[in-house]
Amino acid sequence: MRRRLQPTLPLLEPDGQTHRRDCDCPRCDAGFRPSEQERSLASRRWEERQAREAAEAALEKKRARDRARALRTTLKLEASERETATRLQALAELRRRLESDRRLRALLDSRQAGRPIEEALAIAERQGRKSA
């Protein structure tokens, strides 16, 4: 057993807790090295923790992608809703203008009654002259 005037820091395995085989810290120099069973158990726990953390990170990424996809869908639907509302408003205004036009109303009524287009146009023109 060698003695040093200044103790060295422990050298650890990737799990961050188990001292490595070549560690020469005062604890390991005193013979308190981890057994092979303790090393394998610590290694297995570390691997499980790494796998769990990777799975959690993957799940969080998936949730973030799902949230982004849902947000994009919501934004598209809202834009489509605004566009549809604008179209419907324009159509409603056009319908009000068309319903207020007597000549058009006469033309549509004549066509629905089964009259030929020339006759329906003539009737509509007469209606327009009467109202003017």
C-alpha positions as CSV (number, residue, x, y, z in Angstrom):
1,M,0.0,0.0,0.0
2,R,1.5,3.3,-1.0
3,R,0.9,6.4,0.9
4,R,0.7,9.8,-0.6
5,L,1.0,13.1,1.0
6,Q,-1.8,14.6,-1.0
7,P,-4.9,12.4,-1.5
8,T,-6.2,12.0,-5.1
9,L,-9.8,12.4,-6.2
10,P,-11.7,9.3,-7.0
11,L,-11.9,8.2,-10.6
12,L,-15.5,7.2,-11.3
13,E,-17.2,4.9,-13.8
14,P,-19.7,6.5,-16.4
15,D,-22.5,6.0,-13.9
16,G,-20.9,8.7,-11.8
17,Q,-21.0,6.8,-8.5
18,T,-18.9,3.7,-8.7
19,H,-15.1,4.0,-8.3
20,R,-13.2,2.6,-11.3
21,R,-10.8,-0.3,-11.0
22,D,-7.8,1.9,-11.4
23,C,-9.0,4.4,-8.8
24,D,-6.3,5.2,-6.2
25,C,-8.2,7.5,-3.9
26,P,-7.7,7.0,-0.2
27,R,-10.9,4.9,0.1
28,C,-9.9,2.5,-2.6
29,D,-6.3,2.4,-1.3
30,A,-7.8,1.3,2.1
31,G,-9.4,-1.7,0.3
32,F,-13.0,-0.4,0.1
33,R,-13.3,-0.9,-3.7
34,P,-16.7,-1.9,-5.1
35,S,-17.2,-5.6,-5.8
36,E,-17.9,-6.9,-9.2
37,Q,-21.6,-7.5,-8.3
38,E,-21.9,-3.9,-7.1
39,R,-20.2,-2.7,-10.3
40,S,-22.6,-4.7,-12.5
41,L,-25.6,-3.6,-10.4
42,A,-24.6,0.1,-10.7
43,S,-23.9,-0.4,-14.4
44,R,-27.4,-1.9,-14.9
45,R,-29.1,0.9,-12.9
46,W,-27.2,3.5,-14.9
47,E,-28.2,1.9,-18.2
48,E,-31.8,1.7,-17.1
49,R,-31.7,5.3,-16.1
50,Q,-30.2,6.3,-19.4
51,A,-32.9,4.3,-21.3
52,R,-35.6,5.9,-19.2
53,E,-34.3,9.4,-19.8
54,A,-34.0,8.7,-23.5
55,A,-37.6,7.4,-23.6
56,E,-38.8,10.4,-21.6
57,A,-37.0,12.8,-24.0
58,A,-38.5,11.0,-27.0
59,L,-42.0,11.2,-25.5
60,E,-41.5,14.9,-24.8
61,K,-40.4,15.5,-28.4
62,K,-43.4,13.5,-29.7
63,R,-45.7,15.6,-27.5
64,A,-44.1,18.8,-28.7
65,R,-44.6,17.7,-32.3
66,D,-48.2,16.8,-31.6
67,R,-48.8,20.2,-30.0
68,A,-47.2,21.9,-33.0
69,R,-49.3,19.9,-35.4
70,A,-52.5,20.7,-33.4
71,L,-51.6,24.4,-33.4
72,R,-51.0,24.4,-37.1
73,T,-54.4,22.6,-37.7
74,T,-56.1,25.1,-35.4
75,L,-54.6,28.1,-37.2
76,K,-55.6,26.6,-40.6
77,L,-59.1,26.0,-39.4
78,E,-59.4,29.6,-38.0
79,A,-58.1,31.0,-41.3
80,S,-60.6,28.9,-43.2
81,E,-63.4,30.0,-40.9
82,R,-62.5,33.7,-41.4
83,E,-62.4,33.2,-45.2
84,T,-65.7,31.3,-45.2
85,A,-67.3,34.0,-43.0
86,T,-66.1,36.7,-45.5
87,R,-67.4,34.7,-48.4
88,L,-70.8,34.2,-46.8
89,Q,-71.1,37.8,-45.9
90,A,-70.3,38.8,-49.5
91,L,-72.9,36.3,-50.8
92,A,-75.5,37.6,-48.3
93,E,-74.9,41.2,-49.5
94,L,-75.1,40.1,-53.1
95,R,-78.3,38.2,-52.4
96,R,-79.8,41.3,-50.8
97,R,-78.9,43.4,-53.8
98,L,-80.3,40.8,-56.2
99,E,-83.6,40.5,-54.3
100,S,-84.0,44.3,-54.3
101,D,-83.7,44.3,-58.2
102,R,-87.3,44.1,-59.6
103,R,-86.1,43.3,-63.1
104,L,-84.1,40.3,-61.9
105,R,-86.9,39.1,-59.7
106,A,-89.3,39.3,-62.7
107,L,-86.7,37.4,-64.9
108,L,-86.3,34.7,-62.2
109,D,-90.0,34.3,-61.6
110,S,-90.7,34.0,-65.4
111,R,-87.9,31.4,-65.8
112,Q,-89.3,29.4,-62.8
113,A,-92.7,29.5,-64.4
114,G,-91.2,27.8,-67.5
115,R,-91.2,30.6,-70.0
116,P,-88.4,30.7,-72.6
117,I,-85.5,33.1,-72.0
118,E,-86.5,35.6,-74.7
119,E,-90.0,35.9,-73.2
120,A,-88.7,36.1,-69.7
121,L,-86.3,38.9,-70.7
122,A,-89.1,40.8,-72.4
123,I,-91.2,40.6,-69.2
124,A,-88.3,41.7,-67.1
125,E,-87.7,44.7,-69.3
126,R,-91.4,45.7,-69.1
127,Q,-91.2,45.4,-65.3
128,G,-88.1,47.6,-65.3
129,R,-89.8,50.3,-67.4
130,K,-92.8,50.3,-65.1
131,S,-90.8,50.9,-62.0
132,A,-88.6,53.6,-63.6
